[in-house]
C-alpha cells in the first residue's frame, strides 16, 4: 500500500498517456445528419387521428380565431416592434390613467391618441 508521504519508494505504475491533441478530438466527433423535414399539416393530421390536439396557435397570432372560440385580445396581424421610452412620472401616470379609463391596451391607447391629431 502506498502513501503519498512515501516519496522514497519507487512506484512501478505506468505513466498516464498524454491527452490527445485537438485535431484528434475534433476528428473523433461524429458527423451530424440533418433531420428530415416534417410537414406540419401531416403531423397535425396524424395527431388528430390519435386524439391529440395541435399545440400550434400561429393562426391566432395572425388575427384568426379557432371555430367556436372568441378572438384573442390583442391579436396582431402584422409584425411588431418594441418601444421603450423614458418620460416624466406625471406624463406616465396620465397616460396610464387614460388607458385605464378607456379600458385600452397601451398600444390601443397610443393609436387612439394618434387618431386624435
Phi, psi and omega in degrees: 000132182258158181228142182295346178274348180277077184283335184276347177280134177271134182256129183266026177286142179290149179289144179295148180291144179293149180295146180294154180285171186298321180300318180294319179297315181294322180293335182277352179285127181291150180284131179273148179249139180295146177288149176291150181288129177255123180285122182300325180295319179294318179297317179295321180296316178296320180296318180296324179297331182259010174088013179260144177266147179291139178263000180278115182250028184296332179294331178293322183284350176263013175096356180274165176231150177290149181301133179081003180237154179285157177292146180289132179293134179079016178298136186248137181254005179215171181297146180244159176227152179272136177236119177235124181226154174258140179210161177300149182301321181297318179292321179298312180293326177295318178296315179298318180293324176298313181294319179293318181298319181270357183056050181246153169286169181297318180293323177293324179294318178296317178299318179298320178292321178292326179292338180290334186285000000 
